Amino acid sequence: MNLEKLRKEVSGLCTVKTKFTCDSRLSRICPAYIINQGLSSYKILILNSLSNEETIQVEAHELAHLLLAHLNPGLISFTPKGTRPIDWLKEAVNNTISHKTIIDILLTDYNISSDVHLAGLSSSINGISKQIEKCYCLPDLIKVRLGVILFDIERTLPNSEVEVARVSSMNSRVREALVASRNHLSLISTKMERAAQYQEVRNFIESIWCKPEPLFS
């Protein structure tokens, strides 16, 4: 594993501080969180109950998010401005755009696995199923978010296709968002200029709402 190499590369692009904590926003499913402090300065909160191996994987995952966000072209991301459904959707889109690339580069370039991340994705499928089952009248943005997350799971978690298909079939709107993610968000890569990446997100939005909407302004 080469976490120090990754730290050095990211430190050349932005300022990062790491804090180990039992913050209420963190859990085994979501063991770390990046706080954007402005002016290319970030704080990474990491759950303090992880093993050493888990901590390395979790820190590396968050650093890879920052690496991709600051490379040119890298990958685009959207900044949530609060805790509204649109902010949760932005986070889901950010993750879906980047997670497959993060998993690949961590293993190939830094010899760091993503077992902790994949375990969290696997655990989240059951939670998504329960959300749909108990709250059929979820707000539209939440349904779309769940479809985006399911696509993130489908493309990164091995052998998850059958379970993703089962859960998405529980709600037509969730299923629509899953298909739209496959059609548009899957096309975004580091080989594309950022303008083209943004266009695919616009295409995704238009395919969901059938008209241009400034949801990500």
Number of C-alpha atoms within 10 A of each C-alpha: 15 14 17 11 12 18 16 10 14 20 15 10 15 14 15 19 12 12 12 14 14 14 14 7 11 16 16 14 15 16 24 23 17 17 12 14 11 8 8 12 13 17 15 19 22 24 24 17 14 16 10 10 13 18 19 18 21 26 20 24 23 17 23 23 21 23 22 19 18 18 13 14 16 20 25 23 21 15 12 16 10 9 8 11 17 18 19 18 24 19 18 21 22 20 17 23 26 24 19 17 17 21 20 16 16 22 14 11 12 16 13 21 22 19 15 21 22 17 13 16 21 18 13 17 19 12 11 18 18 13 15 19 13 9 9 12 11 12 10 12 18 20 27 26 23 27 29 29 26 30 28 25 25 21 16 18 17 10 11 16 14 10 17 21 15 12 21 25 13 14 17 12 19 25 24 19 26 26 20 22 29 17 14 19 26 17 14 21 19 17 12 15 15 18 10 14 24 18 13 19 20 20 19 21 22 14 18 18 9 10 11 13 12 8 11 15 6
